[in-house]
Amino acid sequence: MLSGSFRSYPIASIFVAPDRQRKELTGISELAESIRSIGLIHPIVITPEGTLVAGERRLRAHQEMGMTHILVQFTTDLPREELEAIELEENVKRKSLNWKEEVQAVARLHELKMAGDPDWTQQATARLLSVSDSTITKYLLVDSFMKAGEPLVLEADNYSTARDIVTGK
């Protein structure tokens, strides 16, 4: 069970067990930039003794930013097996967006940023998302074809097919 209460906790006091499920911690710099930009959306989960249960990437992003504290939620008296189950469930249940949802999310993010800053550019969106300028250009082009109801794009099995349709490849 989780405590339901949150508090700031010293990062140096958190113990990360070496036998955690996730071995590859990728995208830490991008996550750090997101946290720097909008804040930590989901606190990490630790035991009352300070052992990490869930949120290692968030923890590493805070460390990369030089932060000394992180927002945590505590577990309550749970056996080791249930603590491990929380970690595994968080990783297994996390689902990526499908290609259409990702294209729409990138386009919407770009629109929101432009609405808030008249000088916002596609290059700024690319920097924000840590992708190339041409990637943003292609995402926005695919999105425009989707909004126009282009059947070949809407029925494409994957992003690369949709991208090739709109770029004429």
Phi and psi in radians as a Rosetta constraint file:
Dihedral C 1 N 2 CA 2 C 2 CIRCULARHARMONIC -1.709 0.35
Dihedral N 2 CA 2 C 2 N 3 CIRCULARHARMONIC 2.624 0.35
Dihedral C 2 N 3 CA 3 C 3 CIRCULARHARMONIC -1.209 0.35
Dihedral N 3 CA 3 C 3 N 4 CIRCULARHARMONIC -0.549 0.35
Dihedral C 3 N 4 CA 4 C 4 CIRCULARHARMONIC 1.425 0.35
Dihedral N 4 CA 4 C 4 N 5 CIRCULARHARMONIC -0.043 0.35
Dihedral C 4 N 5 CA 5 C 5 CIRCULARHARMONIC -1.978 0.35
Dihedral N 5 CA 5 C 5 N 6 CIRCULARHARMONIC 2.612 0.35
Dihedral C 5 N 6 CA 6 C 6 CIRCULARHARMONIC -2.156 0.35
Dihedral N 6 CA 6 C 6 N 7 CIRCULARHARMONIC 2.594 0.35
Dihedral C 6 N 7 CA 7 C 7 CIRCULARHARMONIC -2.751 0.35
Dihedral N 7 CA 7 C 7 N 8 CIRCULARHARMONIC 2.804 0.35
Dihedral C 7 N 8 CA 8 C 8 CIRCULARHARMONIC -1.326 0.35
Dihedral N 8 CA 8 C 8 N 9 CIRCULARHARMONIC 2.408 0.35
Dihedral C 8 N 9 CA 9 C 9 CIRCULARHARMONIC -2.384 0.35
Dihedral N 9 CA 9 C 9 N 10 CIRCULARHARMONIC 2.463 0.35
Dihedral C 9 N 10 CA 10 C 10 CIRCULARHARMONIC -1.191 0.35
Dihedral N 10 CA 10 C 10 N 11 CIRCULARHARMONIC 2.182 0.35
Dihedral C 10 N 11 CA 11 C 11 CIRCULARHARMONIC -1.023 0.35
Dihedral N 11 CA 11 C 11 N 12 CIRCULARHARMONIC -0.675 0.35
Dihedral C 11 N 12 CA 12 C 12 CIRCULARHARMONIC -1.109 0.35
Dihedral N 12 CA 12 C 12 N 13 CIRCULARHARMONIC -0.315 0.35
Dihedral C 12 N 13 CA 13 C 13 CIRCULARHARMONIC -1.632 0.35
Dihedral N 13 CA 13 C 13 N 14 CIRCULARHARMONIC 0.011 0.35
Dihedral C 13 N 14 CA 14 C 14 CIRCULARHARMONIC -1.595 0.35
Dihedral N 14 CA 14 C 14 N 15 CIRCULARHARMONIC 2.269 0.35
Dihedral C 14 N 15 CA 15 C 15 CIRCULARHARMONIC -1.750 0.35
Dihedral N 15 CA 15 C 15 N 16 CIRCULARHARMONIC 2.232 0.35
Dihedral C 15 N 16 CA 16 C 16 CIRCULARHARMONIC -1.899 0.35
Dihedral N 16 CA 16 C 16 N 17 CIRCULARHARMONIC 1.971 0.35
Dihedral C 16 N 17 CA 17 C 17 CIRCULARHARMONIC -1.138 0.35
Dihedral N 17 CA 17 C 17 N 18 CIRCULARHARMONIC 2.479 0.35
Dihedral C 17 N 18 CA 18 C 18 CIRCULARHARMONIC -1.262 0.35
Dihedral N 18 CA 18 C 18 N 19 CIRCULARHARMONIC -0.220 0.35
Dihedral C 18 N 19 CA 19 C 19 CIRCULARHARMONIC -1.742 0.35
Dihedral N 19 CA 19 C 19 N 20 CIRCULARHARMONIC 0.493 0.35
Dihedral C 19 N 20 CA 20 C 20 CIRCULARHARMONIC -1.172 0.35
Dihedral N 20 CA 20 C 20 N 21 CIRCULARHARMONIC 2.718 0.35
Dihedral C 20 N 21 CA 21 C 21 CIRCULARHARMONIC -1.150 0.35
Dihedral N 21 CA 21 C 21 N 22 CIRCULARHARMONIC -0.837 0.35
Dihedral C 21 N 22 CA 22 C 22 CIRCULARHARMONIC -1.358 0.35
Dihedral N 22 CA 22 C 22 N 23 CIRCULARHARMONIC 2.110 0.35
Dihedral C 22 N 23 CA 23 C 23 CIRCULARHARMONIC -1.725 0.35
Dihedral N 23 CA 23 C 23 N 24 CIRCULARHARMONIC -0.600 0.35
Dihedral C 23 N 24 CA 24 C 24 CIRCULARHARMONIC -1.765 0.35
Dihedral N 24 CA 24 C 24 N 25 CIRCULARHARMONIC 1.968 0.35
Dihedral C 24 N 25 CA 25 C 25 CIRCULARHARMONIC -1.745 0.35
Dihedral N 25 CA 25 C 25 N 26 CIRCULARHARMONIC 1.460 0.35
Dihedral C 25 N 26 CA 26 C 26 CIRCULARHARMONIC -1.680 0.35
Dihedral N 26 CA 26 C 26 N 27 CIRCULARHARMONIC 2.800 0.35
Dihedral C 26 N 27 CA 27 C 27 CIRCULARHARMONIC 1.260 0.35
Dihedral N 27 CA 27 C 27 N 28 CIRCULARHARMONIC 0.380 0.35
Dihedral C 27 N 28 CA 28 C 28 CIRCULARHARMONIC -1.139 0.35
Dihedral N 28 CA 28 C 28 N 29 CIRCULARHARMONIC -0.751 0.35
Dihedral C 28 N 29 CA 29 C 29 CIRCULARHARMONIC -1.097 0.35
Dihedral N 29 CA 29 C 29 N 30 CIRCULARHARMONIC -0.713 0.35
Dihedral C 29 N 30 CA 30 C 30 CIRCULARHARMONIC -1.147 0.35
Dihedral N 30 CA 30 C 30 N 31 CIRCULARHARMONIC -0.734 0.35
Dihedral C 30 N 31 CA 31 C 31 CIRCULARHARMONIC -1.118 0.35
Dihedral N 31 CA 31 C 31 N 32 CIRCULARHARMONIC -0.716 0.35
Dihedral C 31 N 32 CA 32 C 32 CIRCULARHARMONIC -1.050 0.35
Dihedral N 32 CA 32 C 32 N 33 CIRCULARHARMONIC -0.737 0.35
Dihedral C 32 N 33 CA 33 C 33 CIRCULARHARMONIC -1.113 0.35
Dihedral N 33 CA 33 C 33 N 34 CIRCULARHARMONIC -0.699 0.35
Dihedral C 33 N 34 CA 34 C 34 CIRCULARHARMONIC -1.113 0.35
Dihedral N 34 CA 34 C 34 N 35 CIRCULARHARMONIC -0.792 0.35
Dihedral C 34 N 35 CA 35 C 35 CIRCULARHARMONIC -1.118 0.35
Dihedral N 35 CA 35 C 35 N 36 CIRCULARHARMONIC -0.700 0.35
Dihedral C 35 N 36 CA 36 C 36 CIRCULARHARMONIC -1.078 0.35
Dihedral N 36 CA 36 C 36 N 37 CIRCULARHARMONIC -0.672 0.35
Dihedral C 36 N 37 CA 37 C 37 CIRCULARHARMONIC -1.343 0.35
Dihedral N 37 CA 37 C 37 N 38 CIRCULARHARMONIC -0.835 0.35
Dihedral C 37 N 38 CA 38 C 38 CIRCULARHARMONIC -2.101 0.35
Dihedral N 38 CA 38 C 38 N 39 CIRCULARHARMONIC -0.111 0.35
Dihedral C 38 N 39 CA 39 C 39 CIRCULARHARMONIC 1.692 0.35
Dihedral N 39 CA 39 C 39 N 40 CIRCULARHARMONIC 3.032 0.35
Dihedral C 39 N 40 CA 40 C 40 CIRCULARHARMONIC -1.433 0.35
Dihedral N 40 CA 40 C 40 N 41 CIRCULARHARMONIC 2.060 0.35
Dihedral C 40 N 41 CA 41 C 41 CIRCULARHARMONIC -1.408 0.35
Dihedral N 41 CA 41 C 41 N 42 CIRCULARHARMONIC -0.748 0.35
Dihedral C 41 N 42 CA 42 C 42 CIRCULARHARMONIC -2.129 0.35
Dihedral N 42 CA 42 C 42 N 43 CIRCULARHARMONIC 2.086 0.35
Dihedral C 42 N 43 CA 43 C 43 CIRCULARHARMONIC -1.098 0.35
Dihedral N 43 CA 43 C 43 N 44 CIRCULARHARMONIC 2.719 0.35
Dihedral C 43 N 44 CA 44 C 44 CIRCULARHARMONIC -1.346 0.35
Dihedral N 44 CA 44 C 44 N 45 CIRCULARHARMONIC 2.915 0.35
Dihedral C 44 N 45 CA 45 C 45 CIRCULARHARMONIC -2.045 0.35
Dihedral N 45 CA 45 C 45 N 46 CIRCULARHARMONIC 2.269 0.35
Dihedral C 45 N 46 CA 46 C 46 CIRCULARHARMONIC -2.334 0.35
Dihedral N 46 CA 46 C 46 N 47 CIRCULARHARMONIC 2.817 0.35
Dihedral C 46 N 47 CA 47 C 47 CIRCULARHARMONIC -1.348 0.35
Dihedral N 47 CA 47 C 47 N 48 CIRCULARHARMONIC 2.891 0.35
Dihedral C 47 N 48 CA 48 C 48 CIRCULARHARMONIC -1.030 0.35
Dihedral N 48 CA 48 C 48 N 49 CIRCULARHARMONIC -0.407 0.35
Dihedral C 48 N 49 CA 49 C 49 CIRCULARHARMONIC -1.475 0.35
Dihedral N 49 CA 49 C 49 N 50 CIRCULARHARMONIC -0.121 0.35
Dihedral C 49 N 50 CA 50 C 50 CIRCULARHARMONIC 1.702 0.35
Dihedral N 50 CA 50 C 50 N 51 CIRCULARHARMONIC 0.235 0.35
Dihedral C 50 N 51 CA 51 C 51 CIRCULARHARMONIC -1.487 0.35
Dihedral N 51 CA 51 C 51 N 52 CIRCULARHARMONIC 2.274 0.35
Dihedral C 51 N 52 CA 52 C 52 CIRCULARHARMONIC -1.135 0.35
Dihedral N 52 CA 52 C 52 N 53 CIRCULARHARMONIC 2.299 0.35
Dihedral C 52 N 53 CA 53 C 53 CIRCULARHARMONIC -1.865 0.35
Dihedral N 53 CA 53 C 53 N 54 CIRCULARHARMONIC -0.803 0.35
Dihedral C 53 N 54 CA 54 C 54 CIRCULARHARMONIC -2.604 0.35
Dihedral N 54 CA 54 C 54 N 55 CIRCULARHARMONIC 2.418 0.35
Dihedral C 54 N 55 CA 55 C 55 CIRCULARHARMONIC 1.951 0.35
Dihedral N 55 CA 55 C 55 N 56 CIRCULARHARMONIC 0.563 0.35
Dihedral C 55 N 56 CA 56 C 56 CIRCULARHARMONIC -1.104 0.35
Dihedral N 56 CA 56 C 56 N 57 CIRCULARHARMONIC -0.685 0.35
Dihedral C 56 N 57 CA 57 C 57 CIRCULARHARMONIC -1.094 0.35
Dihedral N 57 CA 57 C 57 N 58 CIRCULARHARMONIC -0.703 0.35
Dihedral C 57 N 58 CA 58 C 58 CIRCULARHARMONIC -1.118 0.35
Dihedral N 58 CA 58 C 58 N 59 CIRCULARHARMONIC -0.712 0.35
Dihedral C 58 N 59 CA 59 C 59 CIRCULARHARMONIC -1.087 0.35
Dihedral N 59 CA 59 C 59 N 60 CIRCULARHARMONIC -0.835 0.35
Dihedral C 59 N 60 CA 60 C 60 CIRCULARHARMONIC -1.114 0.35
Dihedral N 60 CA 60 C 60 N 61 CIRCULARHARMONIC -0.630 0.35
Dihedral C 60 N 61 CA 61 C 61 CIRCULARHARMONIC -1.107 0.35
Dihedral N 61 CA 61 C 61 N 62 CIRCULARHARMONIC -0.721 0.35
Dihedral C 61 N 62 CA 62 C 62 CIRCULARHARMONIC -1.102 0.35
Dihedral N 62 CA 62 C 62 N 63 CIRCULARHARMONIC -0.722 0.35
Dihedral C 62 N 63 CA 63 C 63 CIRCULARHARMONIC -1.099 0.35
Dihedral N 63 CA 63 C 63 N 64 CIRCULARHARMONIC -0.735 0.35
Dihedral C 63 N 64 CA 64 C 64 CIRCULARHARMONIC -1.061 0.35
Dihedral N 64 CA 64 C 64 N 65 CIRCULARHARMONIC -0.593 0.35
Dihedral C 64 N 65 CA 65 C 65 CIRCULARHARMONIC -1.408 0.35
Dihedral N 65 CA 65 C 65 N 66 CIRCULARHARMONIC -0.072 0.35
Dihedral C 65 N 66 CA 66 C 66 CIRCULARHARMONIC 1.389 0.35
Dihedral N 66 CA 66 C 66 N 67 CIRCULARHARMONIC 0.314 0.35
Dihedral C 66 N 67 CA 67 C 67 CIRCULARHARMONIC -1.268 0.35
Dihedral N 67 CA 67 C 67 N 68 CIRCULARHARMONIC 2.611 0.35
Dihedral C 67 N 68 CA 68 C 68 CIRCULARHARMONIC -1.799 0.35
Dihedral N 68 CA 68 C 68 N 69 CIRCULARHARMONIC -0.320 0.35
Dihedral C 68 N 69 CA 69 C 69 CIRCULARHARMONIC -2.318 0.35
Dihedral N 69 CA 69 C 69 N 70 CIRCULARHARMONIC 2.731 0.35
Dihedral C 69 N 70 CA 70 C 70 CIRCULARHARMONIC -2.485 0.35
Dihedral N 70 CA 70 C 70 N 71 CIRCULARHARMONIC 2.609 0.35
Dihedral C 70 N 71 CA 71 C 71 CIRCULARHARMONIC -1.300 0.35
Dihedral N 71 CA 71 C 71 N 72 CIRCULARHARMONIC 2.266 0.35
Dihedral C 71 N 72 CA 72 C 72 CIRCULARHARMONIC -2.245 0.35
Dihedral N 72 CA 72 C 72 N 73 CIRCULARHARMONIC 2.772 0.35
Dihedral C 72 N 73 CA 73 C 73 CIRCULARHARMONIC -2.134 0.35
Dihedral N 73 CA 73 C 73 N 74 CIRCULARHARMONIC 2.440 0.35
Dihedral C 73 N 74 CA 74 C 74 CIRCULARHARMONIC -1.675 0.35
Dihedral N 74 CA 74 C 74 N 75 CIRCULARHARMONIC 2.581 0.35
Dihedral C 74 N 75 CA 75 C 75 CIRCULARHARMONIC -1.454 0.35
Dihedral N 75 CA 75 C 75 N 76 CIRCULARHARMONIC 2.765 0.35
Dihedral C 75 N 76 CA 76 C 76 CIRCULARHARMONIC -1.814 0.35
Dihedral N 76 CA 76 C 76 N 77 CIRCULARHARMONIC -3.103 0.35
Dihedral C 76 N 77 CA 77 C 77 CIRCULARHARMONIC -0.850 0.35
Dihedral N 77 CA 77 C 77 N 78 CIRCULARHARMONIC 1.636 0.35
Dihedral C 77 N 78 CA 78 C 78 CIRCULARHARMONIC -2.172 0.35
Dihedral N 78 CA 78 C 78 N 79 CIRCULARHARMONIC 2.482 0.35
Dihedral C 78 N 79 CA 79 C 79 CIRCULARHARMONIC -1.205 0.35
Dihedral N 79 CA 79 C 79 N 80 CIRCULARHARMONIC 2.767 0.35
Dihedral C 79 N 80 CA 80 C 80 CIRCULARHARMONIC -0.899 0.35
Dihedral N 80 CA 80 C 80 N 81 CIRCULARHARMONIC -0.694 0.35
Dihedral C 80 N 81 CA 81 C 81 CIRCULARHARMONIC -1.092 0.35
Dihedral N 81 CA 81 C 81 N 82 CIRCULARHARMONIC -0.693 0.35
Dihedral C 81 N 82 CA 82 C 82 CIRCULARHARMONIC -1.251 0.35
Dihedral N 82 CA 82 C 82 N 83 CIRCULARHARMONIC -0.611 0.35
Dihedral C 82 N 83 CA 83 C 83 CIRCULARHARMONIC -1.092 0.35
Dihedral N 83 CA 83 C 83 N 84 CIRCULARHARMONIC -0.770 0.35
Dihedral C 83 N 84 CA 84 C 84 CIRCULARHARMONIC -1.126 0.35
Dihedral N 84 CA 84 C 84 N 85 CIRCULARHARMONIC -0.663 0.35
Dihedral C 84 N 85 CA 85 C 85 CIRCULARHARMONIC -1.086 0.35
Dihedral N 85 CA 85 C 85 N 86 CIRCULARHARMONIC -0.643 0.35
Dihedral C 85 N 86 CA 86 C 86 CIRCULARHARMONIC -1.082 0.35
Dihedral N 86 CA 86 C 86 N 87 CIRCULARHARMONIC -0.811 0.35
Dihedral C 86 N 87 CA 87 C 87 CIRCULARHARMONIC -1.046 0.35
Dihedral N 87 CA 87 C 87 N 88 CIRCULARHARMONIC -0.844 0.35
Dihedral C 87 N 88 CA 88 C 88 CIRCULARHARMONIC -1.153 0.35
Dihedral N 88 CA 88 C 88 N 89 CIRCULARHARMONIC -0.735 0.35
Dihedral C 88 N 89 CA 89 C 89 CIRCULARHARMONIC -1.100 0.35
Dihedral N 89 CA 89 C 89 N 90 CIRCULARHARMONIC -0.722 0.35
Dihedral C 89 N 90 CA 90 C 90 CIRCULARHARMONIC -1.032 0.35
Dihedral N 90 CA 90 C 90 N 91 CIRCULARHARMONIC -0.742 0.35
Dihedral C 90 N 91 CA 91 C 91 CIRCULARHARMONIC -1.293 0.35
Dihedral N 91 CA 91 C 91 N 92 CIRCULARHARMONIC -0.656 0.35
Dihedral C 91 N 92 CA 92 C 92 CIRCULARHARMONIC -1.291 0.35
Dihedral N 92 CA 92 C 92 N 93 CIRCULARHARMONIC -0.698 0.35
Dihedral C 92 N 93 CA 93 C 93 CIRCULARHARMONIC -1.358 0.35
Dihedral N 93 CA 93 C 93 N 94 CIRCULARHARMONIC -0.309 0.35
Dihedral C 93 N 94 CA 94 C 94 CIRCULARHARMONIC -1.158 0.35
Dihedral N 94 CA 94 C 94 N 95 CIRCULARHARMONIC 2.145 0.35
Dihedral C 94 N 95 CA 95 C 95 CIRCULARHARMONIC -2.046 0.35
Dihedral N 95 CA 95 C 95 N 96 CIRCULARHARMONIC 2.425 0.35
Dihedral C 95 N 96 CA 96 C 96 CIRCULARHARMONIC -1.331 0.35
Dihedral N 96 CA 96 C 96 N 97 CIRCULARHARMONIC 2.730 0.35
Dihedral C 96 N 97 CA 97 C 97 CIRCULARHARMONIC -1.189 0.35
Dihedral N 97 CA 97 C 97 N 98 CIRCULARHARMONIC 2.599 0.35
Dihedral C 97 N 98 CA 98 C 98 CIRCULARHARMONIC -1.306 0.35
Dihedral N 98 CA 98 C 98 N 99 CIRCULARHARMONIC 2.983 0.35
Dihedral C 98 N 99 CA 99 C 99 CIRCULARHARMONIC -1.073 0.35
Dihedral N 99 CA 99 C 99 N 100 CIRCULARHARMONIC -0.646 0.35
Dihedral C 99 N 100 CA 100 C 100 CIRCULARHARMONIC -1.189 0.35
Dihedral N 100 CA 100 C 100 N 101 CIRCULARHARMONIC -0.745 0.35
Dihedral C 100 N 101 CA 101 C 101 CIRCULARHARMONIC -1.112 0.35
Dihedral N 101 CA 101 C 101 N 102 CIRCULARHARMONIC -0.665 0.35
Dihedral C 101 N 102 CA 102 C 102 CIRCULARHARMONIC -1.159 0.35
Dihedral N 102 CA 102 C 102 N 103 CIRCULARHARMONIC -0.777 0.35
Dihedral C 102 N 103 CA 103 C 103 CIRCULARHARMONIC -1.041 0.35
Dihedral N 103 CA 103 C 103 N 104 CIRCULARHARMONIC -0.804 0.35
Dihedral C 103 N 104 CA 104 C 104 CIRCULARHARMONIC -1.143 0.35
Dihedral N 104 CA 104 C 104 N 105 CIRCULARHARMONIC -0.657 0.35
Dihedral C 104 N 105 CA 105 C 105 CIRCULARHARMONIC -1.158 0.35
Dihedral N 105 CA 105 C 105 N 106 CIRCULARHARMONIC -0.736 0.35
Dihedral C 105 N 106 CA 106 C 106 CIRCULARHARMONIC -1.118 0.35
Dihedral N 106 CA 106 C 106 N 107 CIRCULARHARMONIC -0.780 0.35
Dihedral C 106 N 107 CA 107 C 107 CIRCULARHARMONIC -1.109 0.35
Dihedral N 107 CA 107 C 107 N 108 CIRCULARHARMONIC -0.744 0.35
Dihedral C 107 N 108 CA 108 C 108 CIRCULARHARMONIC -1.160 0.35
Dihedral N 108 CA 108 C 108 N 109 CIRCULARHARMONIC -0.735 0.35
Dihedral C 108 N 109 CA 109 C 109 CIRCULARHARMONIC -1.033 0.35
Dihedral N 109 CA 109 C 109 N 110 CIRCULARHARMONIC -0.772 0.35
Dihedral C 109 N 110 CA 110 C 110 CIRCULARHARMONIC -1.065 0.35
Dihedral N 110 CA 110 C 110 N 111 CIRCULARHARMONIC -0.764 0.35
Dihedral C 110 N 111 CA 111 C 111 CIRCULARHARMONIC -1.072 0.35
Dihedral N 111 CA 111 C 111 N 112 CIRCULARHARMONIC -0.777 0.35
Dihedral C 111 N 112 CA 112 C 112 CIRCULARHARMONIC -1.098 0.35
Dihedral N 112 CA 112 C 112 N 113 CIRCULARHARMONIC -0.734 0.35
Dihedral C 112 N 113 CA 113 C 113 CIRCULARHARMONIC -1.160 0.35
Dihedral N 113 CA 113 C 113 N 114 CIRCULARHARMONIC -0.688 0.35
Dihedral C 113 N 114 CA 114 C 114 CIRCULARHARMONIC -1.152 0.35
Dihedral N 114 CA 114 C 114 N 115 CIRCULARHARMONIC -0.652 0.35
Dihedral C 114 N 115 CA 115 C 115 CIRCULARHARMONIC -1.142 0.35
Dihedral N 115 CA 115 C 115 N 116 CIRCULARHARMONIC -0.585 0.35
Dihedral C 115 N 116 CA 116 C 116 CIRCULARHARMONIC -1.501 0.35
Dihedral N 116 CA 116 C 116 N 117 CIRCULARHARMONIC -0.304 0.35
Dihedral C 116 N 117 CA 117 C 117 CIRCULARHARMONIC -2.559 0.35
Dihedral N 117 CA 117 C 117 N 118 CIRCULARHARMONIC 1.840 0.35
Dihedral C 117 N 118 CA 118 C 118 CIRCULARHARMONIC -1.073 0.35
Dihedral N 118 CA 118 C 118 N 119 CIRCULARHARMONIC -0.299 0.35
Dihedral C 118 N 119 CA 119 C 119 CIRCULARHARMONIC -1.637 0.35
Dihedral N 119 CA 119 C 119 N 120 CIRCULARHARMONIC 0.065 0.35
Dihedral C 119 N 120 CA 120 C 120 CIRCULARHARMONIC -1.154 0.35
Dihedral N 120 CA 120 C 120 N 121 CIRCULARHARMONIC 2.461 0.35
Dihedral C 120 N 121 CA 121 C 121 CIRCULARHARMONIC -2.205 0.35
Dihedral N 121 CA 121 C 121 N 122 CIRCULARHARMONIC 2.970 0.35
Dihedral C 121 N 122 CA 122 C 122 CIRCULARHARMONIC -1.095 0.35
Dihedral N 122 CA 122 C 122 N 123 CIRCULARHARMONIC -0.606 0.35
Dihedral C 122 N 123 CA 123 C 123 CIRCULARHARMONIC -1.108 0.35
Dihedral N 123 CA 123 C 123 N 124 CIRCULARHARMONIC -0.654 0.35
Dihedral C 123 N 124 CA 124 C 124 CIRCULARHARMONIC -1.155 0.35
Dihedral N 124 CA 124 C 124 N 125 CIRCULARHARMONIC -0.694 0.35
Dihedral C 124 N 125 CA 125 C 125 CIRCULARHARMONIC -1.123 0.35
Dihedral N 125 CA 125 C 125 N 126 CIRCULARHARMONIC -0.717 0.35
Dihedral C 125 N 126 CA 126 C 126 CIRCULARHARMONIC -1.051 0.35
Dihedral N 126 CA 126 C 126 N 127 CIRCULARHARMONIC -0.793 0.35
Dihedral C 126 N 127 CA 127 C 127 CIRCULARHARMONIC -1.086 0.35
Dihedral N 127 CA 127 C 127 N 128 CIRCULARHARMONIC -0.751 0.35
Dihedral C 127 N 128 CA 128 C 128 CIRCULARHARMONIC -1.033 0.35
Dihedral N 128 CA 128 C 128 N 129 CIRCULARHARMONIC -0.690 0.35
Dihedral C 128 N 129 CA 129 C 129 CIRCULARHARMONIC -1.656 0.35
Dihedral N 129 CA 129 C 129 N 130 CIRCULARHARMONIC 0.018 0.35
Dihedral C 129 N 130 CA 130 C 130 CIRCULARHARMONIC 1.002 0.35
Dihedral N 130 CA 130 C 130 N 131 CIRCULARHARMONIC 0.805 0.35
Dihedral C 130 N 131 CA 131 C 131 CIRCULARHARMONIC -2.277 0.35
Dihedral N 131 CA 131 C 131 N 132 CIRCULARHARMONIC 3.020 0.35
Dihedral C 131 N 132 CA 132 C 132 CIRCULARHARMONIC -1.332 0.35
Dihedral N 132 CA 132 C 132 N 133 CIRCULARHARMONIC 2.767 0.35
Dihedral C 132 N 133 CA 133 C 133 CIRCULARHARMONIC -1.024 0.35
Dihedral N 133 CA 133 C 133 N 134 CIRCULARHARMONIC -0.708 0.35
Dihedral C 133 N 134 CA 134 C 134 CIRCULARHARMONIC -1.169 0.35
Dihedral N 134 CA 134 C 134 N 135 CIRCULARHARMONIC -0.526 0.35
Dihedral C 134 N 135 CA 135 C 135 CIRCULARHARMONIC -1.108 0.35
Dihedral N 135 CA 135 C 135 N 136 CIRCULARHARMONIC -0.785 0.35
Dihedral C 135 N 136 CA 136 C 136 CIRCULARHARMONIC -1.118 0.35
Dihedral N 136 CA 136 C 136 N 137 CIRCULARHARMONIC -0.749 0.35
Dihedral C 136 N 137 CA 137 C 137 CIRCULARHARMONIC -0.994 0.35
Dihedral N 137 CA 137 C 137 N 138 CIRCULARHARMONIC -0.793 0.35
Dihedral C 137 N 138 CA 138 C 138 CIRCULARHARMONIC -1.190 0.35
Dihedral N 138 CA 138 C 138 N 139 CIRCULARHARMONIC -0.718 0.35
Dihedral C 138 N 139 CA 139 C 139 CIRCULARHARMONIC -1.048 0.35
Dihedral N 139 CA 139 C 139 N 140 CIRCULARHARMONIC -0.776 0.35
Dihedral C 139 N 140 CA 140 C 140 CIRCULARHARMONIC -1.171 0.35
Dihedral N 140 CA 140 C 140 N 141 CIRCULARHARMONIC -0.613 0.35
Dihedral C 140 N 141 CA 141 C 141 CIRCULARHARMONIC -1.165 0.35
Dihedral N 141 CA 141 C 141 N 142 CIRCULARHARMONIC -0.816 0.35
Dihedral C 141 N 142 CA 142 C 142 CIRCULARHARMONIC -1.049 0.35
Dihedral N 142 CA 142 C 142 N 143 CIRCULARHARMONIC -0.753 0.35
Dihedral C 142 N 143 CA 143 C 143 CIRCULARHARMONIC -1.044 0.35
Dihedral N 143 CA 143 C 143 N 144 CIRCULARHARMONIC -0.704 0.35
Dihedral C 143 N 144 CA 144 C 144 CIRCULARHARMONIC -1.128 0.35
Dihedral N 144 CA 144 C 144 N 145 CIRCULARHARMONIC -0.644 0.35
Dihedral C 144 N 145 CA 145 C 145 CIRCULARHARMONIC -1.215 0.35
Dihedral N 145 CA 145 C 145 N 146 CIRCULARHARMONIC -0.630 0.35
Dihedral C 145 N 146 CA 146 C 146 CIRCULARHARMONIC -1.136 0.35
Dihedral N 146 CA 146 C 146 N 147 CIRCULARHARMONIC -0.766 0.35
Dihedral C 146 N 147 CA 147 C 147 CIRCULARHARMONIC -1.127 0.35
Dihedral N 147 CA 147 C 147 N 148 CIRCULARHARMONIC -0.537 0.35
Dihedral C 147 N 148 CA 148 C 148 CIRCULARHARMONIC -1.369 0.35
Dihedral N 148 CA 148 C 148 N 149 CIRCULARHARMONIC -0.108 0.35
Dihedral C 148 N 149 CA 149 C 149 CIRCULARHARMONIC 1.382 0.35
Dihedral N 149 CA 149 C 149 N 150 CIRCULARHARMONIC 0.403 0.35
Dihedral C 149 N 150 CA 150 C 150 CIRCULARHARMONIC -1.075 0.35
Dihedral N 150 CA 150 C 150 N 151 CIRCULARHARMONIC 1.961 0.35
Dihedral C 150 N 151 CA 151 C 151 CIRCULARHARMONIC -1.066 0.35
Dihedral N 151 CA 151 C 151 N 152 CIRCULARHARMONIC -0.694 0.35
Dihedral C 151 N 152 CA 152 C 152 CIRCULARHARMONIC -1.091 0.35
Dihedral N 152 CA 152 C 152 N 153 CIRCULARHARMONIC -0.643 0.35
Dihedral C 152 N 153 CA 153 C 153 CIRCULARHARMONIC -1.284 0.35
Dihedral N 153 CA 153 C 153 N 154 CIRCULARHARMONIC -0.816 0.35
Dihedral C 153 N 154 CA 154 C 154 CIRCULARHARMONIC -1.091 0.35
Dihedral N 154 CA 154 C 154 N 155 CIRCULARHARMONIC -0.504 0.35
Dihedral C 154 N 155 CA 155 C 155 CIRCULARHARMONIC -1.666 0.35
Dihedral N 155 CA 155 C 155 N 156 CIRCULARHARMONIC 0.012 0.35
Dihedral C 155 N 156 CA 156 C 156 CIRCULARHARMONIC -1.079 0.35
Dihedral N 156 CA 156 C 156 N 157 CIRCULARHARMONIC 2.507 0.35
Dihedral C 156 N 157 CA 157 C 157 CIRCULARHARMONIC -1.307 0.35
Dihedral N 157 CA 157 C 157 N 158 CIRCULARHARMONIC -0.452 0.35
Dihedral C 157 N 158 CA 158 C 158 CIRCULARHARMONIC -2.684 0.35
Dihedral N 158 CA 158 C 158 N 159 CIRCULARHARMONIC 2.977 0.35
Dihedral C 158 N 159 CA 159 C 159 CIRCULARHARMONIC -1.098 0.35
Dihedral N 159 CA 159 C 159 N 160 CIRCULARHARMONIC -0.748 0.35
Dihedral C 159 N 160 CA 160 C 160 CIRCULARHARMONIC -1.093 0.35
Dihedral N 160 CA 160 C 160 N 161 CIRCULARHARMONIC -0.622 0.35
Dihedral C 160 N 161 CA 161 C 161 CIRCULARHARMONIC -1.159 0.35
Dihedral N 161 CA 161 C 161 N 162 CIRCULARHARMONIC -0.817 0.35
Dihedral C 161 N 162 CA 162 C 162 CIRCULARHARMONIC -1.066 0.35
Dihedral N 162 CA 162 C 162 N 163 CIRCULARHARMONIC -0.756 0.35
Dihedral C 162 N 163 CA 163 C 163 CIRCULARHARMONIC -1.058 0.35
Dihedral N 163 CA 163 C 163 N 164 CIRCULARHARMONIC -0.776 0.35
Dihedral C 163 N 164 CA 164 C 164 CIRCULARHARMONIC -1.122 0.35
Dihedral N 164 CA 164 C 164 N 165 CIRCULARHARMONIC -0.606 0.35
Dihedral C 164 N 165 CA 165 C 165 CIRCULARHARMONIC -1.122 0.35
Dihedral N 165 CA 165 C 165 N 166 CIRCULARHARMONIC -0.823 0.35
Dihedral C 165 N 166 CA 166 C 166 CIRCULARHARMONIC -1.331 0.35
Dihedral N 166 CA 166 C 166 N 167 CIRCULARHARMONIC -0.409 0.35
Dihedral C 166 N 167 CA 167 C 167 CIRCULARHARMONIC -1.670 0.35
Dihedral N 167 CA 167 C 167 N 168 CIRCULARHARMONIC -0.027 0.35
Dihedral C 167 N 168 CA 168 C 168 CIRCULARHARMONIC 1.300 0.35
Dihedral N 168 CA 168 C 168 N 169 CIRCULARHARMONIC 0.432 0.35
